[in-house]
Amino acid sequence: MRDSLLRSFVVVATLAAFACGGGTSNQQQPQASNTSAPAAKRGNVSMNKADYPVFPNADAGADPSVSAEQGGKGFKGDGWQTNTEYELIGDPRAVRGGTYREYQPDFPNTLRLYGPEANTQLNLMIGNMLYEALLSLHPNTLDYMPALATHWQISPDKMTFRYRIDPNARWSDGEPVIADDVVATWSLMMDKGLQDPTQALVYAKFEKPVAESKYIVRVKAKDLNWRNFLYFSASMPIFPAHVLKHVD
């Protein structure tokens, strides 16, 4: 038994040595890729934030049956908050496309974003690439910025929040993002079958959201806390209700 354990230890130690770079000096090195990165845009590229409107063609995707008062075409945002004055994020001269590589130290146990064994750095990265929250935070100023919602309201008692969904927002299948998606997402977070008590703990701080119209959703917090608006606005990625209804 001792000889067997010793042999096993030698094999493991040898593999570890090679894994840590313990090869010979003339070991062949990996060749660099010949694929060059896309060249940056040249010419007269504006660096003026005003040349990049936050809501171009704001009403283009609005449902004509939804009134302006309900968040549809002609919505002016009177009495609502928004943010279109934030500084540029990234460089307008950058070229879309290319290849992104990310190292992960272990193989994922699941690619679900929630539930058992889902709380990994990889899943967080994937989730951020696939889904958006109602609002986002500017990486430099931490000011709130529009994402799936163009406008928001906070009641005087800071207990009730309302959001106006961007009528131009679409899912990858072409379906519009609507207020019902927010309601369905909250219900998913609270579903015991999800087996994710952390999410249930966070979103139990709110009553069930109400879809006031196709584009306006309202939620009320149960207790006063400055984090509530952050949690519901920027921490909860929104999922499509028309897909969730087919998920057991």
C-alpha positions as CSV (number, residue, x, y, z in Angstrom):
1,M,0.0,0.0,0.0
2,R,2.8,2.4,0.9
3,D,4.6,1.7,-2.4
4,S,1.4,2.3,-4.3
5,L,0.8,5.6,-2.5
6,L,4.5,6.6,-3.2
7,R,4.1,5.9,-6.9
8,S,1.0,7.9,-7.0
9,F,2.7,10.8,-5.3
10,V,5.6,10.7,-7.7
11,V,3.2,10.8,-10.7
12,V,1.2,13.7,-9.3
13,A,4.4,15.7,-8.3
14,T,5.8,15.2,-11.8
15,L,2.7,16.4,-13.5
16,A,2.6,19.4,-11.2
17,A,6.2,20.3,-12.0
18,F,5.4,20.3,-15.7
19,A,2.2,22.3,-15.2
20,C,4.2,24.9,-13.3
21,G,6.7,25.3,-16.2
22,G,9.2,22.8,-15.0
23,G,10.1,21.7,-18.6
24,T,13.5,21.9,-20.4
25,S,14.9,25.2,-21.6
26,N,14.6,24.1,-25.3
27,Q,10.9,23.3,-24.9
28,Q,9.0,24.5,-28.0
29,Q,7.0,27.6,-27.3
30,P,3.5,28.2,-28.6
31,Q,3.4,30.3,-31.8
32,A,1.7,33.7,-31.7
33,S,-1.5,34.0,-33.7
34,N,-1.2,35.6,-37.1
35,T,-4.7,37.0,-36.7
36,S,-4.4,40.8,-36.4
37,A,-6.8,42.9,-34.5
38,P,-9.2,45.1,-36.5
39,A,-7.7,48.5,-37.2
40,A,-9.1,51.5,-35.4
41,K,-11.4,53.8,-37.3
42,R,-9.5,56.6,-39.0
43,G,-10.6,59.9,-40.3
44,N,-12.9,62.4,-38.7
45,V,-14.5,60.5,-35.8
46,S,-16.3,62.7,-33.4
47,M,-15.4,62.6,-29.7
48,N,-18.3,64.8,-28.8
49,K,-20.9,63.0,-26.7
50,A,-23.7,65.1,-28.1
51,D,-23.1,63.4,-31.5
52,Y,-24.2,60.1,-30.0
53,P,-27.8,60.5,-28.9
54,V,-28.9,58.1,-26.2
55,F,-32.4,57.7,-27.7
56,P,-32.1,57.9,-31.5
57,N,-35.5,57.4,-33.2
58,A,-37.1,57.1,-29.7
59,D,-40.6,56.2,-30.9
60,A,-39.6,54.0,-33.8
61,G,-40.5,50.7,-32.1
62,A,-43.4,51.9,-30.0
63,D,-46.7,50.0,-30.2
64,P,-49.2,52.5,-31.8
65,S,-52.0,51.2,-29.5
66,V,-50.1,52.4,-26.4
67,S,-50.7,56.1,-25.5
68,A,-48.0,58.6,-24.6
69,E,-49.4,58.6,-21.0
70,Q,-48.8,54.9,-20.9
71,G,-45.2,55.2,-22.1
72,G,-45.9,54.8,-25.8
73,K,-45.3,57.1,-28.8
74,G,-45.0,60.7,-27.8
75,F,-43.9,60.0,-24.2
76,K,-42.2,63.2,-23.0
77,G,-40.9,62.1,-19.6
78,D,-42.5,65.0,-17.7
79,G,-42.1,64.2,-13.9
80,W,-39.7,61.4,-14.7
81,Q,-35.9,61.1,-14.3
82,T,-33.5,60.1,-17.0
83,N,-29.8,60.6,-17.8
84,T,-28.5,61.5,-21.2
85,E,-25.6,63.7,-20.2
86,Y,-23.1,61.1,-19.0
87,E,-19.6,61.1,-20.5
88,L,-18.6,58.7,-23.2
89,I,-18.0,55.1,-22.3
90,G,-15.3,53.6,-24.5
91,D,-13.8,55.1,-27.6
92,P,-16.0,55.9,-30.7
93,R,-12.9,55.1,-32.8
94,A,-13.0,51.5,-31.7
95,V,-14.1,48.9,-34.3
96,R,-16.8,46.3,-33.6
97,G,-15.9,42.7,-33.9
98,G,-12.7,40.7,-33.1
99,T,-12.2,37.9,-30.7
100,Y,-12.4,38.0,-26.9
101,R,-10.7,35.3,-24.8
102,E,-11.2,34.7,-21.1
103,Y,-9.3,32.3,-18.9
104,Q,-11.3,30.2,-16.4
105,P,-9.5,28.1,-13.7
106,D,-12.2,25.4,-13.5
107,F,-14.9,23.8,-15.6
108,P,-18.4,25.2,-14.8
109,N,-20.8,22.8,-13.0
110,T,-23.7,24.6,-14.7
111,L,-24.4,27.4,-17.1
112,R,-27.6,28.4,-15.3
113,L,-27.5,31.9,-14.1
114,Y,-29.4,31.1,-10.9
115,G,-29.9,28.0,-8.7
116,P,-27.5,25.5,-7.2
117,E,-23.8,25.9,-8.2
118,A,-24.6,28.9,-10.4
119,N,-22.8,31.5,-8.3
120,T,-19.5,31.6,-10.3
121,Q,-17.5,34.3,-11.9
122,L,-18.0,32.7,-15.3
123,N,-21.7,32.7,-15.1
124,L,-21.7,36.3,-13.9
125,M,-19.6,37.3,-16.9
126,I,-21.9,35.3,-19.3
127,G,-25.0,36.8,-17.7
128,N,-23.7,40.4,-18.1
129,M,-23.1,39.7,-21.8
130,L,-26.5,38.3,-22.4
131,Y,-29.0,40.2,-20.3
132,E,-29.6,43.8,-19.1
133,A,-31.2,45.3,-16.1
134,L,-33.6,48.2,-16.1
135,L,-30.8,50.6,-15.5
136,S,-27.1,50.6,-15.4
137,L,-24.3,52.4,-13.5
138,H,-21.8,54.6,-15.2
139,P,-18.4,52.9,-14.5
140,N,-16.7,56.2,-13.6
141,T,-19.3,58.3,-11.9
142,L,-21.7,55.6,-10.7
143,D,-24.6,57.6,-11.9
144,Y,-27.7,55.8,-13.0
145,M,-28.1,55.5,-16.8
146,P,-30.9,54.1,-19.0
147,A,-30.7,50.5,-20.1
148,L,-33.9,48.6,-20.7
149,A,-35.7,51.5,-19.1
150,T,-35.4,55.0,-20.5
151,H,-36.9,56.8,-17.5
152,W,-37.6,56.2,-13.9
153,Q,-39.5,57.7,-10.9
154,I,-38.9,57.5,-7.2
155,S,-41.8,58.3,-4.9
156,P,-41.4,61.1,-2.2
157,D,-41.3,58.4,0.5
158,K,-38.7,56.5,-1.5
159,M,-40.7,53.3,-1.3
160,T,-42.2,53.1,-4.8
161,F,-40.3,52.9,-8.0
162,R,-41.7,53.2,-11.6
163,Y,-39.9,52.5,-14.8
164,R,-40.7,53.2,-18.4
165,I,-39.4,50.5,-20.7
166,D,-37.7,51.5,-23.9
167,P,-40.2,50.8,-26.8
168,N,-37.3,50.0,-29.1
169,A,-35.9,47.3,-26.8
170,R,-36.1,43.8,-28.3
171,W,-35.2,40.3,-27.4
172,S,-32.9,38.2,-29.7
173,D,-36.0,36.6,-31.2
174,G,-37.4,40.0,-32.1
175,E,-40.1,40.2,-29.4
176,P,-40.4,43.5,-27.6
177,V,-39.3,44.0,-24.1
178,I,-42.4,44.8,-22.0
179,A,-43.4,45.5,-18.4
180,D,-44.6,41.9,-18.0
181,D,-41.0,40.7,-18.4
182,V,-40.1,42.6,-15.2
183,V,-43.0,41.0,-13.4
184,A,-42.1,37.5,-14.6
185,T,-38.4,38.0,-13.7
186,W,-39.3,38.9,-10.1
187,S,-41.6,35.9,-9.9
188,L,-38.7,33.7,-11.1
189,M,-36.4,35.1,-8.4
190,M,-39.0,34.3,-5.7
191,D,-39.8,30.8,-7.0
192,K,-38.8,28.2,-4.5
193,G,-38.1,25.8,-7.4
194,L,-35.2,28.0,-8.4
195,Q,-33.4,26.8,-5.2
196,D,-31.6,30.2,-4.9
197,P,-32.3,31.6,-1.4
198,T,-29.9,34.5,-1.9
199,Q,-32.1,35.9,-4.7
200,A,-35.3,35.2,-2.7
201,L,-33.8,37.1,0.2
202,V,-33.0,40.2,-1.9
203,Y,-36.2,40.4,-3.9
204,A,-38.5,39.5,-1.0
205,K,-37.8,43.1,0.0
206,F,-40.3,44.1,-2.6
207,E,-44.0,43.5,-3.3
208,K,-44.8,41.8,-6.6
209,P,-44.3,44.4,-9.4
210,V,-47.3,45.7,-11.3
211,A,-47.4,46.2,-15.1
212,E,-49.3,49.5,-15.3
213,S,-49.1,49.3,-19.1
214,K,-47.1,47.6,-21.8
215,Y,-44.2,49.9,-21.1
216,I,-44.6,51.1,-17.5
217,V,-44.0,48.9,-14.5
218,R,-44.3,49.8,-10.8
219,V,-42.8,48.1,-7.7
220,K,-43.1,48.9,-4.0
221,A,-40.5,48.2,-1.3
222,K,-41.6,46.7,2.0
223,D,-39.1,48.6,4.1
224,L,-37.1,51.8,3.6
225,N,-33.5,51.2,2.5
226,W,-31.3,53.1,0.2
227,R,-30.2,49.9,-1.5
228,N,-33.7,49.0,-2.7
229,F,-33.5,51.2,-5.8
230,L,-30.1,49.8,-6.7
231,Y,-31.2,46.2,-6.2
232,F,-34.3,46.4,-8.3
233,S,-32.9,48.8,-11.0
234,A,-29.4,47.6,-11.7
235,S,-28.9,44.2,-10.0
236,M,-31.8,42.2,-11.5
237,P,-31.3,41.1,-15.1
238,I,-34.6,41.0,-16.9
239,F,-35.7,37.8,-18.7
240,P,-38.4,37.3,-21.3
241,A,-41.8,36.4,-19.9
242,H,-42.8,34.7,-23.2
243,V,-39.9,32.2,-22.7
244,L,-40.3,31.8,-18.9
245,K,-43.9,30.7,-19.2
246,H,-42.6,27.6,-21.0
247,V,-40.0,26.8,-18.3
248,D,-41.0,24.3,-15.6
